[in-house]
Amino acid sequence: MSTPADSSAFTLVSGDRHAEVARTLAEPVPQALGLIDQFGLWGNLGVSLLGFTGAIFVLQPYGTGTAELSLLAGLTAIMVGTVLGTLAIAWSGVAGARTGAPAMVLLRGLFGSRLAYIPTIINVIQLLGWGIFELVTIATAARVVEPALPQWAYVVGAGTATGLLTLRPLGAIRILRRVATPAVLVVLVYLAVQLLRHPLPALTKGTWSGFWAATDTVIAVAVSFAPVAADYTRHARSSRTAFWGAFVGYGITQVLCYVIGLVALVTVARSPSDIYGAFIAVPLGALCFALLATRELDQSFADVYSTVVSVQNLRPLWDRRVLALAVAALTTGLALAINIADYENFLVLLGSVFVPLTAVFLVDYFLIARGTWNLSIHAPARSATVLSWSIGFVAYQLINPGYIGWWVSMWAHIARAVHFHQRSWMSASLISFLVAAIATVVTEASVELVRRSRGRREAAGR
């Protein structure tokens, strides 16, 4: 029987509710997660402590001290950005459910086996960074609730729990479905009700200037999960389960998360740093915040597990359990040793790589290849798709190069050289997505024309 290590097909098996992920990529893929399981996973991933504070980028998309969006504009940006970003997650997940392949292995079909190593390595670097960030965030939040223990103790505790969850990923997802998701929904609704008891400003007080920049922020947060969606949806029982579990689960909770953060900012919190205090100040707030801090483990779990699966794209026969313990230990050690806040802007820059990549992925898989990719370790290189990805990345950076000084200066020089002028209505995520999608259609059509022309010349030569 052929295996994923040497062929383009994964062996899909119907898994029972106790099935677990295989040790290597050469073994059958249990499709054991139902709609509620997928809803539980994505519903939890849609909530993040960083998401609450990230609402400031919706309220003030051009930075501290700039004009604030009206409440109506902010709420609209949250809804539009979440729907667009979550669609990218859901459709990326469908490819995983249909093929049984993890996210980075799917890129063998898009770029070829060797060229797929490029996004795989970038993904590993960004996932390690965000894993470290999550452990620090969990520890910081835990100290807000109970400052008696030192920061390092919470980091070690969170890292240990993350490693244990990653050993049995499908079991962890079932725990999220049974326990965490109901608790999280109750906490989110409760916090929203408590915060809405404070007087709100008029819905139209503020500006719409910066609406697309605010929407861009929300899209980018959601799309950041598209490069790992198939790591989990490959175990869904059907493509429909994968799509709706991700779209509804992630969409509902991201909207709630951002809305709560936005309401806190316009009512009781003077800055993002005050939001956690605002939560704790409401009745039973400390308990609610403790539950949210504990739930953040699902974010670190996803970062570590997807790092493991990404590494398996490079080494398909490595045991994921050994990798899980090694990655969890490395993430914990780095969280204790470095100040990850210094690297946040770098991680955001890496994340921008995957917005145009997702566009190329979806267009090529669903419209051009129609799901017939070669996923083997011998998949031939496809330089045209790399070109489309690169064009989309350039478009993103011209509009929003991020916050790293030298990188911003470089792209400012490039923009002046090509006479490009960024406008307030431009969304880096939307425009780079569209540019990459169009480039994919054009380059693939060109490749097909060249192939046919060459075939006709060869036939005529005979």
C-alpha beads as a LAMMPS data file, in Angstrom:
LAMMPS data file: protein, C-alpha beads

462 atoms
461 bonds

1 atom types
1 bond types

-500.0 500.0 xlo xhi
-500.0 500.0 ylo yhi
-500.0 500.0 zlo zhi

Masses

1 110.0

Atoms # bond

1 1 1 0.000 0.000 0.000
2 1 1 1.321 3.488 -0.849
3 1 1 1.905 5.990 1.919
4 1 1 2.055 9.789 2.162
5 1 1 5.823 9.558 2.308
6 1 1 6.004 8.319 -1.278
7 1 1 2.684 9.070 -2.998
8 1 1 0.205 11.858 -3.504
9 1 1 -2.600 10.236 -1.486
10 1 1 -3.251 9.961 2.241
11 1 1 -5.205 6.994 3.533
12 1 1 -8.372 8.302 5.188
13 1 1 -10.178 6.151 7.724
14 1 1 -13.381 6.738 9.614
15 1 1 -12.276 7.193 13.212
16 1 1 -14.337 6.573 16.340
17 1 1 -14.580 9.157 19.099
18 1 1 -11.522 7.702 20.837
19 1 1 -9.256 7.741 17.755
20 1 1 -5.990 9.671 17.954
21 1 1 -3.576 11.211 15.462
22 1 1 -1.033 8.727 14.068
23 1 1 2.623 8.987 15.027
24 1 1 3.894 9.741 11.526
25 1 1 2.596 11.036 8.203
26 1 1 2.978 7.569 6.681
27 1 1 0.054 6.165 8.670
28 1 1 -3.726 6.380 8.059
29 1 1 -5.514 9.618 8.979
30 1 1 -8.452 9.116 11.377
31 1 1 -11.363 11.386 10.446
32 1 1 -12.938 11.335 13.877
33 1 1 -13.988 14.927 14.631
34 1 1 -17.636 15.820 14.221
35 1 1 -19.196 19.241 13.742
36 1 1 -19.368 19.982 17.469
37 1 1 -15.710 18.979 17.890
38 1 1 -14.657 21.354 15.126
39 1 1 -16.925 24.061 16.510
40 1 1 -15.343 23.611 19.945
41 1 1 -11.813 23.870 18.601
42 1 1 -12.369 26.906 16.400
43 1 1 -14.666 28.563 18.893
44 1 1 -11.841 28.514 21.422
45 1 1 -9.211 29.637 18.925
46 1 1 -11.397 32.646 18.079
47 1 1 -10.905 33.960 21.615
48 1 1 -7.592 35.363 22.790
49 1 1 -6.473 37.652 25.593
50 1 1 -4.476 39.460 22.915
51 1 1 -7.705 39.887 20.952
52 1 1 -9.341 41.905 23.731
53 1 1 -6.462 44.357 23.863
54 1 1 -6.135 44.248 20.067
55 1 1 -9.457 46.074 19.845
56 1 1 -7.445 49.294 20.196
57 1 1 -6.271 48.784 16.589
58 1 1 -9.924 48.840 15.548
59 1 1 -10.776 51.887 17.623
60 1 1 -7.609 53.782 16.633
61 1 1 -6.355 52.137 13.428
62 1 1 -3.660 54.781 12.846
63 1 1 -2.154 54.529 16.314
64 1 1 -2.340 56.102 19.755
65 1 1 -3.385 59.732 19.757
66 1 1 -5.093 59.577 16.349
67 1 1 -8.804 59.981 15.639
68 1 1 -11.086 57.233 16.916
69 1 1 -13.544 55.363 14.745
70 1 1 -17.191 55.725 15.645
71 1 1 -18.674 52.788 17.501
72 1 1 -20.749 51.952 14.424
73 1 1 -17.667 51.992 12.179
74 1 1 -15.719 49.843 14.639
75 1 1 -18.483 47.255 14.958
76 1 1 -18.862 47.128 11.174
77 1 1 -15.100 46.644 10.743
78 1 1 -15.211 43.758 13.213
79 1 1 -18.076 42.037 11.388
80 1 1 -16.708 42.526 7.857
81 1 1 -13.140 41.591 8.824
82 1 1 -14.234 38.486 10.707
83 1 1 -16.443 37.178 7.889
84 1 1 -13.751 37.681 5.233
85 1 1 -10.937 36.275 7.359
86 1 1 -12.958 33.307 8.599
87 1 1 -13.954 32.355 5.053
88 1 1 -10.246 31.945 4.296
89 1 1 -9.862 29.635 7.318
90 1 1 -12.925 27.582 6.418
91 1 1 -12.018 27.045 2.752
92 1 1 -8.408 26.215 3.664
93 1 1 -9.807 23.645 6.073
94 1 1 -11.905 22.028 3.349
95 1 1 -8.725 21.102 1.447
96 1 1 -7.425 19.341 4.558
97 1 1 -10.641 17.381 5.011
98 1 1 -10.694 16.270 1.366
99 1 1 -7.071 15.124 1.184
100 1 1 -6.186 14.222 4.772
101 1 1 -3.009 16.267 4.397
102 1 1 -1.722 18.762 6.982
103 1 1 -1.394 22.400 5.951
104 1 1 2.293 22.489 5.047
105 1 1 2.100 19.152 3.217
106 1 1 -0.670 20.629 1.062
107 1 1 1.849 23.232 -0.073
108 1 1 3.771 20.466 -1.847
109 1 1 0.955 20.525 -4.381
110 1 1 1.072 24.312 -4.649
111 1 1 4.829 24.875 -4.884
112 1 1 6.404 21.458 -5.282
113 1 1 8.028 19.399 -2.544
114 1 1 11.289 21.358 -2.262
115 1 1 9.885 24.857 -2.681
116 1 1 7.256 24.073 -0.021
117 1 1 10.113 24.024 2.486
118 1 1 10.254 27.837 2.272
119 1 1 6.786 28.563 3.735
120 1 1 7.175 25.570 6.050
121 1 1 10.285 27.040 7.675
122 1 1 8.646 30.486 7.904
123 1 1 5.616 28.862 9.520
124 1 1 7.756 27.013 12.069
125 1 1 9.531 30.245 13.028
126 1 1 6.312 32.214 13.444
127 1 1 4.563 29.419 15.361
128 1 1 7.472 29.117 17.777
129 1 1 7.359 32.872 18.296
130 1 1 3.635 32.955 18.917
131 1 1 3.897 29.921 21.187
132 1 1 6.401 31.802 23.323
133 1 1 4.166 34.866 23.235
134 1 1 1.176 32.821 24.428
135 1 1 3.048 31.290 27.362
136 1 1 4.147 34.763 28.477
137 1 1 0.586 36.063 28.037
138 1 1 -0.849 33.208 30.113
139 1 1 1.712 33.793 32.863
140 1 1 1.101 37.556 32.878
141 1 1 -2.677 37.068 33.070
142 1 1 -2.332 34.476 35.832
143 1 1 -0.258 36.900 37.905
144 1 1 -2.977 39.525 37.570
145 1 1 -5.366 37.091 39.273
146 1 1 -2.875 35.580 41.730
147 1 1 0.407 37.507 42.095
148 1 1 1.784 35.267 44.854
149 1 1 3.671 32.987 42.463
150 1 1 6.593 34.232 40.345
151 1 1 6.241 34.677 36.567
152 1 1 8.541 31.763 35.767
153 1 1 6.343 29.321 37.712
154 1 1 3.329 30.187 35.581
155 1 1 5.400 29.919 32.388
156 1 1 6.630 26.446 33.364
157 1 1 3.130 25.358 34.367
158 1 1 1.611 26.588 31.116
159 1 1 4.411 25.013 29.070
160 1 1 3.968 21.662 30.814
161 1 1 0.194 21.703 30.287
162 1 1 0.715 22.632 26.627
163 1 1 3.070 19.701 26.100
164 1 1 0.614 17.253 27.673
165 1 1 -2.262 18.513 25.520
166 1 1 -0.117 18.173 22.394
167 1 1 0.635 14.511 23.083
168 1 1 -3.027 13.667 22.432
169 1 1 -4.299 16.433 20.112
170 1 1 -7.679 14.913 19.224
171 1 1 -8.284 14.208 22.895
172 1 1 -7.435 17.837 23.661
173 1 1 -9.952 19.004 21.048
174 1 1 -12.645 16.824 22.628
175 1 1 -11.886 18.382 26.019
176 1 1 -12.256 21.835 24.475
177 1 1 -15.625 20.816 23.039
178 1 1 -16.982 19.345 26.275
179 1 1 -15.598 21.754 28.857
180 1 1 -13.869 24.862 27.568
181 1 1 -16.235 26.021 24.816
182 1 1 -19.426 26.168 26.934
183 1 1 -17.542 27.912 29.746
184 1 1 -15.957 30.413 27.358
185 1 1 -19.288 31.307 25.728
186 1 1 -20.897 31.861 29.135
187 1 1 -17.976 34.052 30.279
188 1 1 -17.976 36.117 27.076
189 1 1 -21.715 36.765 27.211
190 1 1 -21.513 37.587 30.923
191 1 1 -18.663 40.073 30.430
192 1 1 -20.475 41.678 27.496
193 1 1 -23.651 42.155 29.552
194 1 1 -21.713 43.605 32.504
195 1 1 -19.775 46.050 30.326
196 1 1 -22.886 47.110 28.411
197 1 1 -24.399 48.284 31.688
198 1 1 -22.089 51.302 31.393
199 1 1 -23.236 54.211 29.184
200 1 1 -22.039 53.908 25.585
201 1 1 -21.091 56.852 23.398
202 1 1 -23.352 57.688 20.468
203 1 1 -23.001 55.119 17.703
204 1 1 -21.993 57.785 15.172
205 1 1 -19.630 59.750 17.425
206 1 1 -16.227 59.504 15.753
207 1 1 -14.992 58.951 12.222
208 1 1 -15.094 56.369 9.436
209 1 1 -11.629 57.424 8.296
210 1 1 -9.431 54.390 8.803
211 1 1 -12.302 51.913 8.469
212 1 1 -10.402 49.713 6.010
213 1 1 -7.242 49.835 8.130
214 1 1 -9.299 48.629 11.099
215 1 1 -10.935 45.936 8.983
216 1 1 -7.493 44.913 7.772
217 1 1 -6.398 44.261 11.349
218 1 1 -9.351 41.960 12.010
219 1 1 -8.858 40.107 8.719
220 1 1 -5.170 39.568 9.432
221 1 1 -5.874 38.031 12.847
222 1 1 -8.318 35.528 11.357
223 1 1 -6.237 34.724 8.271
224 1 1 -3.271 33.935 10.531
225 1 1 -5.016 30.614 11.237
226 1 1 -5.489 29.713 7.557
227 1 1 -1.923 28.300 7.204
228 1 1 -2.644 25.773 9.983
229 1 1 -6.348 25.057 9.397
230 1 1 -5.793 21.744 7.615
231 1 1 -3.732 20.435 10.555
232 1 1 -7.075 20.017 12.357
233 1 1 -9.713 19.771 9.637
234 1 1 -7.886 16.784 8.092
235 1 1 -9.489 14.862 10.956
236 1 1 -13.018 16.171 10.259
237 1 1 -15.626 13.638 9.231
238 1 1 -16.541 15.604 6.102
239 1 1 -15.702 18.754 4.155
240 1 1 -18.988 20.291 5.280
241 1 1 -18.090 19.612 8.919
242 1 1 -14.688 21.225 8.409
243 1 1 -16.127 24.327 6.729
244 1 1 -19.013 25.111 9.055
245 1 1 -17.177 24.151 12.238
246 1 1 -14.430 26.648 11.428
247 1 1 -16.616 29.385 9.931
248 1 1 -19.277 29.473 12.636
249 1 1 -17.074 28.543 15.601
250 1 1 -14.257 30.972 14.925
251 1 1 -16.522 33.712 13.578
252 1 1 -18.843 33.913 16.593
253 1 1 -16.136 34.017 19.220
254 1 1 -13.808 36.417 17.390
255 1 1 -16.688 38.872 16.998
256 1 1 -17.539 38.555 20.709
257 1 1 -13.892 38.951 21.683
258 1 1 -13.375 42.134 19.653
259 1 1 -16.726 43.637 20.599
260 1 1 -16.029 43.119 24.316
261 1 1 -12.601 44.716 23.942
262 1 1 -14.082 47.625 21.977
263 1 1 -16.873 48.204 24.511
264 1 1 -14.374 48.091 27.376
265 1 1 -12.239 50.739 25.657
266 1 1 -15.120 53.165 25.072
267 1 1 -16.665 52.711 28.528
268 1 1 -14.340 51.913 31.426
269 1 1 -10.798 51.233 30.142
270 1 1 -8.577 54.202 29.342
271 1 1 -6.039 52.079 27.451
272 1 1 -5.500 48.439 26.429
273 1 1 -3.508 47.856 29.616
274 1 1 -6.651 48.681 31.635
275 1 1 -8.891 46.107 29.937
276 1 1 -7.890 43.185 32.155
277 1 1 -8.540 45.320 35.222
278 1 1 -11.950 46.244 33.797
279 1 1 -12.813 42.553 33.524
280 1 1 -11.748 41.812 37.075
281 1 1 -13.704 44.808 38.401
282 1 1 -17.105 43.387 37.409
283 1 1 -18.877 41.008 39.818
284 1 1 -17.236 37.569 39.606
285 1 1 -14.726 39.199 37.255
286 1 1 -11.685 37.523 38.806
287 1 1 -13.211 34.085 38.231
288 1 1 -14.123 34.963 34.645
289 1 1 -10.650 36.271 33.929
290 1 1 -9.035 33.189 35.481
291 1 1 -11.115 30.981 33.167
292 1 1 -10.067 33.045 30.147
293 1 1 -6.414 32.868 31.182
294 1 1 -6.623 29.074 31.586
295 1 1 -8.437 28.741 28.262
296 1 1 -5.519 30.498 26.558
297 1 1 -3.777 27.127 26.696
298 1 1 -5.646 26.186 23.516
299 1 1 -3.687 28.895 21.689
300 1 1 -0.328 27.592 22.906
301 1 1 -1.498 24.030 22.152
302 1 1 -2.320 25.000 18.550
303 1 1 1.019 26.789 18.126
304 1 1 3.031 23.828 19.404
305 1 1 1.017 21.126 17.621
306 1 1 1.101 22.921 14.273
307 1 1 4.839 23.422 14.706
308 1 1 5.147 19.657 15.113
309 1 1 3.048 18.914 12.012
310 1 1 4.983 21.511 10.003
311 1 1 8.270 19.852 10.961
312 1 1 6.801 16.548 9.798
313 1 1 6.493 18.032 6.318
314 1 1 10.301 18.123 6.355
315 1 1 10.656 14.745 8.089
316 1 1 7.435 12.700 7.513
317 1 1 8.575 9.664 9.528
318 1 1 9.542 11.491 12.723
319 1 1 7.362 10.585 15.720
320 1 1 5.029 13.485 16.503
321 1 1 5.004 12.619 20.237
322 1 1 8.759 13.092 20.545
323 1 1 8.525 16.255 18.489
324 1 1 5.676 17.541 20.688
325 1 1 7.695 17.203 23.887
326 1 1 10.773 18.735 22.257
327 1 1 8.880 21.720 20.820
328 1 1 6.970 22.330 24.079
329 1 1 10.231 22.230 26.049
330 1 1 11.956 24.572 23.578
331 1 1 9.031 27.010 23.646
332 1 1 8.972 27.024 27.442
333 1 1 12.736 27.539 27.688
334 1 1 12.667 30.438 25.244
335 1 1 9.700 31.994 27.059
336 1 1 11.834 32.038 30.213
337 1 1 14.972 33.296 28.486
338 1 1 13.932 36.072 26.088
339 1 1 11.702 39.137 25.989
340 1 1 9.305 38.102 23.248
341 1 1 7.678 41.561 23.233
342 1 1 10.752 42.759 21.342
343 1 1 9.861 40.368 18.499
344 1 1 6.130 41.051 18.184
345 1 1 6.556 43.314 15.165
346 1 1 8.723 40.661 13.486
347 1 1 6.022 38.048 14.083
348 1 1 3.392 40.356 12.563
349 1 1 5.647 40.767 9.513
350 1 1 5.939 36.996 9.135
351 1 1 2.171 36.736 9.406
352 1 1 1.741 39.052 6.423
353 1 1 3.502 36.432 4.305
354 1 1 0.512 34.118 4.633
355 1 1 -2.245 36.470 3.439
356 1 1 -1.206 36.344 -0.256
357 1 1 -0.133 32.726 0.189
358 1 1 -3.682 31.836 1.230
359 1 1 -5.022 33.531 -1.905
360 1 1 -2.700 31.563 -4.196
361 1 1 -3.559 28.377 -2.304
362 1 1 -7.331 28.762 -2.586
363 1 1 -7.402 29.889 -6.221
364 1 1 -5.048 27.164 -7.420
365 1 1 -6.598 24.326 -5.412
366 1 1 -10.280 25.081 -6.020
367 1 1 -10.313 26.836 -9.402
368 1 1 -7.264 25.677 -11.360
369 1 1 -6.101 22.291 -10.084
370 1 1 -9.595 21.410 -8.770
371 1 1 -8.160 19.357 -5.941
372 1 1 -5.820 17.223 -8.068
373 1 1 -2.502 18.280 -6.525
374 1 1 0.520 16.009 -6.273
375 1 1 1.276 15.833 -2.535
376 1 1 4.188 13.408 -2.685
377 1 1 7.740 14.136 -1.569
378 1 1 8.631 14.047 -5.277
379 1 1 6.109 16.726 -6.323
380 1 1 7.746 18.855 -9.069
381 1 1 8.570 22.521 -8.511
382 1 1 5.979 25.107 -9.599
383 1 1 7.808 28.430 -9.830
384 1 1 4.759 30.248 -11.290
385 1 1 2.862 29.941 -8.004
386 1 1 5.891 31.240 -6.101
387 1 1 5.877 34.262 -8.426
388 1 1 2.169 34.898 -7.721
389 1 1 2.800 34.640 -3.989
390 1 1 5.703 37.092 -4.256
391 1 1 3.607 39.610 -6.212
392 1 1 0.916 39.501 -3.526
393 1 1 3.508 39.917 -0.785
394 1 1 4.928 43.017 -2.506
395 1 1 1.424 44.495 -2.747
396 1 1 0.900 43.925 0.985
397 1 1 4.191 45.561 1.967
398 1 1 3.635 48.597 -0.240
399 1 1 0.395 49.296 1.632
400 1 1 1.342 48.164 5.129
401 1 1 5.018 47.306 5.737
402 1 1 4.497 46.914 9.473
403 1 1 6.452 48.544 12.285
404 1 1 10.106 47.491 11.972
405 1 1 12.024 50.708 11.271
406 1 1 14.501 49.623 8.611
407 1 1 11.914 47.455 6.847
408 1 1 9.406 50.334 6.721
409 1 1 12.080 52.682 5.351
410 1 1 13.049 50.207 2.642
411 1 1 9.459 49.856 1.419
412 1 1 8.956 53.620 1.588
413 1 1 11.902 53.987 -0.815
414 1 1 10.457 51.303 -3.099
415 1 1 7.032 52.980 -3.052
416 1 1 8.550 56.306 -4.072
417 1 1 10.578 54.641 -6.808
418 1 1 7.480 53.087 -8.388
419 1 1 5.328 56.176 -7.677
420 1 1 2.966 54.266 -5.385
421 1 1 0.910 56.294 -2.914
422 1 1 -0.916 54.543 -0.090
423 1 1 -4.515 55.711 0.435
424 1 1 -6.651 55.524 3.553
425 1 1 -9.191 53.232 1.850
426 1 1 -6.575 50.620 1.003
427 1 1 -6.638 47.338 2.914
428 1 1 -3.316 45.502 2.742
429 1 1 -4.976 42.143 3.383
430 1 1 -7.773 42.533 0.824
431 1 1 -5.664 44.081 -1.919
432 1 1 -2.747 41.661 -1.537
433 1 1 -5.225 38.779 -1.506
434 1 1 -6.863 39.989 -4.727
435 1 1 -3.530 40.772 -6.400
436 1 1 -2.154 37.317 -5.544
437 1 1 -5.377 35.645 -6.722
438 1 1 -5.353 37.472 -10.059
439 1 1 -1.632 36.824 -10.497
440 1 1 -2.256 33.111 -9.939
441 1 1 -4.884 32.966 -12.661
442 1 1 -2.690 34.926 -15.099
443 1 1 0.552 33.011 -14.447
444 1 1 -1.119 29.616 -14.570
445 1 1 -2.862 30.546 -17.839
446 1 1 0.510 31.642 -19.221
447 1 1 2.150 28.385 -18.153
448 1 1 -0.645 26.415 -19.836
449 1 1 -0.268 28.428 -23.067
450 1 1 3.485 27.804 -23.106
451 1 1 2.937 24.086 -22.464
452 1 1 0.426 23.778 -25.299
453 1 1 2.615 25.769 -27.682
454 1 1 5.576 23.547 -26.883
455 1 1 3.419 20.470 -27.406
456 1 1 2.281 21.689 -30.812
457 1 1 5.881 22.419 -31.883
458 1 1 7.008 18.979 -30.763
459 1 1 4.101 17.359 -32.615
460 1 1 4.919 19.356 -35.767
461 1 1 8.579 18.349 -35.503
462 1 1 7.679 14.696 -35.663

Bonds

1 1 1 2
2 1 2 3
3 1 3 4
4 1 4 5
5 1 5 6
6 1 6 7
7 1 7 8
8 1 8 9
9 1 9 10
10 1 10 11
11 1 11 12
12 1 12 13
13 1 13 14
14 1 14 15
15 1 15 16
16 1 16 17
17 1 17 18
18 1 18 19
19 1 19 20
20 1 20 21
21 1 21 22
22 1 22 23
23 1 23 24
24 1 24 25
25 1 25 26
26 1 26 27
27 1 27 28
28 1 28 29
29 1 29 30
30 1 30 31
31 1 31 32
32 1 32 33
33 1 33 34
34 1 34 35
35 1 35 36
36 1 36 37
37 1 37 38
38 1 38 39
39 1 39 40
40 1 40 41
41 1 41 42
42 1 42 43
43 1 43 44
44 1 44 45
45 1 45 46
46 1 46 47
47 1 47 48
48 1 48 49
49 1 49 50
50 1 50 51
51 1 51 52
52 1 52 53
53 1 53 54
54 1 54 55
55 1 55 56
56 1 56 57
57 1 57 58
58 1 58 59
59 1 59 60
60 1 60 61
61 1 61 62
62 1 62 63
63 1 63 64
64 1 64 65
65 1 65 66
66 1 66 67
67 1 67 68
68 1 68 69
69 1 69 70
70 1 70 71
71 1 71 72
72 1 72 73
73 1 73 74
74 1 74 75
75 1 75 76
76 1 76 77
77 1 77 78
78 1 78 79
79 1 79 80
80 1 80 81
81 1 81 82
82 1 82 83
83 1 83 84
84 1 84 85
85 1 85 86
86 1 86 87
87 1 87 88
88 1 88 89
89 1 89 90
90 1 90 91
91 1 91 92
92 1 92 93
93 1 93 94
94 1 94 95
95 1 95 96
96 1 96 97
97 1 97 98
98 1 98 99
99 1 99 100
100 1 100 101
101 1 101 102
102 1 102 103
103 1 103 104
104 1 104 105
105 1 105 106
106 1 106 107
107 1 107 108
108 1 108 109
109 1 109 110
110 1 110 111
111 1 111 112
112 1 112 113
113 1 113 114
114 1 114 115
115 1 115 116
116 1 116 117
117 1 117 118
118 1 118 119
119 1 119 120
120 1 120 121
121 1 121 122
122 1 122 123
123 1 123 124
124 1 124 125
125 1 125 126
126 1 126 127
127 1 127 128
128 1 128 129
129 1 129 130
130 1 130 131
131 1 131 132
132 1 132 133
133 1 133 134
134 1 134 135
135 1 135 136
136 1 136 137
137 1 137 138
138 1 138 139
139 1 139 140
140 1 140 141
141 1 141 142
142 1 142 143
143 1 143 144
144 1 144 145
145 1 145 146
146 1 146 147
147 1 147 148
148 1 148 149
149 1 149 150
150 1 150 151
151 1 151 152
152 1 152 153
153 1 153 154
154 1 154 155
155 1 155 156
156 1 156 157
157 1 157 158
158 1 158 159
159 1 159 160
160 1 160 161
161 1 161 162
162 1 162 163
163 1 163 164
164 1 164 165
165 1 165 166
166 1 166 167
167 1 167 168
168 1 168 169
169 1 169 170
170 1 170 171
171 1 171 172
172 1 172 173
173 1 173 174
174 1 174 175
175 1 175 176
176 1 176 177
177 1 177 178
178 1 178 179
179 1 179 180
180 1 180 181
181 1 181 182
182 1 182 183
183 1 183 184
184 1 184 185
185 1 185 186
186 1 186 187
187 1 187 188
188 1 188 189
189 1 189 190
190 1 190 191
191 1 191 192
192 1 192 193
193 1 193 194
194 1 194 195
195 1 195 196
196 1 196 197
197 1 197 198
198 1 198 199
199 1 199 200
200 1 200 201
201 1 201 202
202 1 202 203
203 1 203 204
204 1 204 205
205 1 205 206
206 1 206 207
207 1 207 208
208 1 208 209
209 1 209 210
210 1 210 211
211 1 211 212
212 1 212 213
213 1 213 214
214 1 214 215
215 1 215 216
216 1 216 217
217 1 217 218
218 1 218 219
219 1 219 220
220 1 220 221
221 1 221 222
222 1 222 223
223 1 223 224
224 1 224 225
225 1 225 226
226 1 226 227
227 1 227 228
228 1 228 229
229 1 229 230
230 1 230 231
231 1 231 232
232 1 232 233
233 1 233 234
234 1 234 235
235 1 235 236
236 1 236 237
237 1 237 238
238 1 238 239
239 1 239 240
240 1 240 241
241 1 241 242
242 1 242 243
243 1 243 244
244 1 244 245
245 1 245 246
246 1 246 247
247 1 247 248
248 1 248 249
249 1 249 250
250 1 250 251
251 1 251 252
252 1 252 253
253 1 253 254
254 1 254 255
255 1 255 256
256 1 256 257
257 1 257 258
258 1 258 259
259 1 259 260
260 1 260 261
261 1 261 262
262 1 262 263
263 1 263 264
264 1 264 265
265 1 265 266
266 1 266 267
267 1 267 268
268 1 268 269
269 1 269 270
270 1 270 271
271 1 271 272
272 1 272 273
273 1 273 274
274 1 274 275
275 1 275 276
276 1 276 277
277 1 277 278
278 1 278 279
279 1 279 280
280 1 280 281
281 1 281 282
282 1 282 283
283 1 283 284
284 1 284 285
285 1 285 286
286 1 286 287
287 1 287 288
288 1 288 289
289 1 289 290
290 1 290 291
291 1 291 292
292 1 292 293
293 1 293 294
294 1 294 295
295 1 295 296
296 1 296 297
297 1 297 298
298 1 298 299
299 1 299 300
300 1 300 301
301 1 301 302
302 1 302 303
303 1 303 304
304 1 304 305
305 1 305 306
306 1 306 307
307 1 307 308
308 1 308 309
309 1 309 310
310 1 310 311
311 1 311 312
312 1 312 313
313 1 313 314
314 1 314 315
315 1 315 316
316 1 316 317
317 1 317 318
318 1 318 319
319 1 319 320
320 1 320 321
321 1 321 322
322 1 322 323
323 1 323 324
324 1 324 325
325 1 325 326
326 1 326 327
327 1 327 328
328 1 328 329
329 1 329 330
330 1 330 331
331 1 331 332
332 1 332 333
333 1 333 334
334 1 334 335
335 1 335 336
336 1 336 337
337 1 337 338
338 1 338 339
339 1 339 340
340 1 340 341
341 1 341 342
342 1 342 343
343 1 343 344
344 1 344 345
345 1 345 346
346 1 346 347
347 1 347 348
348 1 348 349
349 1 349 350
350 1 350 351
351 1 351 352
352 1 352 353
353 1 353 354
354 1 354 355
355 1 355 356
356 1 356 357
357 1 357 358
358 1 358 359
359 1 359 360
360 1 360 361
361 1 361 362
362 1 362 363
363 1 363 364
364 1 364 365
365 1 365 366
366 1 366 367
367 1 367 368
368 1 368 369
369 1 369 370
370 1 370 371
371 1 371 372
372 1 372 373
373 1 373 374
374 1 374 375
375 1 375 376
376 1 376 377
377 1 377 378
378 1 378 379
379 1 379 380
380 1 380 381
381 1 381 382
382 1 382 383
383 1 383 384
384 1 384 385
385 1 385 386
386 1 386 387
387 1 387 388
388 1 388 389
389 1 389 390
390 1 390 391
391 1 391 392
392 1 392 393
393 1 393 394
394 1 394 395
395 1 395 396
396 1 396 397
397 1 397 398
398 1 398 399
399 1 399 400
400 1 400 401
401 1 401 402
402 1 402 403
403 1 403 404
404 1 404 405
405 1 405 406
406 1 406 407
407 1 407 408
408 1 408 409
409 1 409 410
410 1 410 411
411 1 411 412
412 1 412 413
413 1 413 414
414 1 414 415
415 1 415 416
416 1 416 417
417 1 417 418
418 1 418 419
419 1 419 420
420 1 420 421
421 1 421 422
422 1 422 423
423 1 423 424
424 1 424 425
425 1 425 426
426 1 426 427
427 1 427 428
428 1 428 429
429 1 429 430
430 1 430 431
431 1 431 432
432 1 432 433
433 1 433 434
434 1 434 435
435 1 435 436
436 1 436 437
437 1 437 438
438 1 438 439
439 1 439 440
440 1 440 441
441 1 441 442
442 1 442 443
443 1 443 444
444 1 444 445
445 1 445 446
446 1 446 447
447 1 447 448
448 1 448 449
449 1 449 450
450 1 450 451
451 1 451 452
452 1 452 453
453 1 453 454
454 1 454 455
455 1 455 456
456 1 456 457
457 1 457 458
458 1 458 459
459 1 459 460
460 1 460 461
461 1 461 462
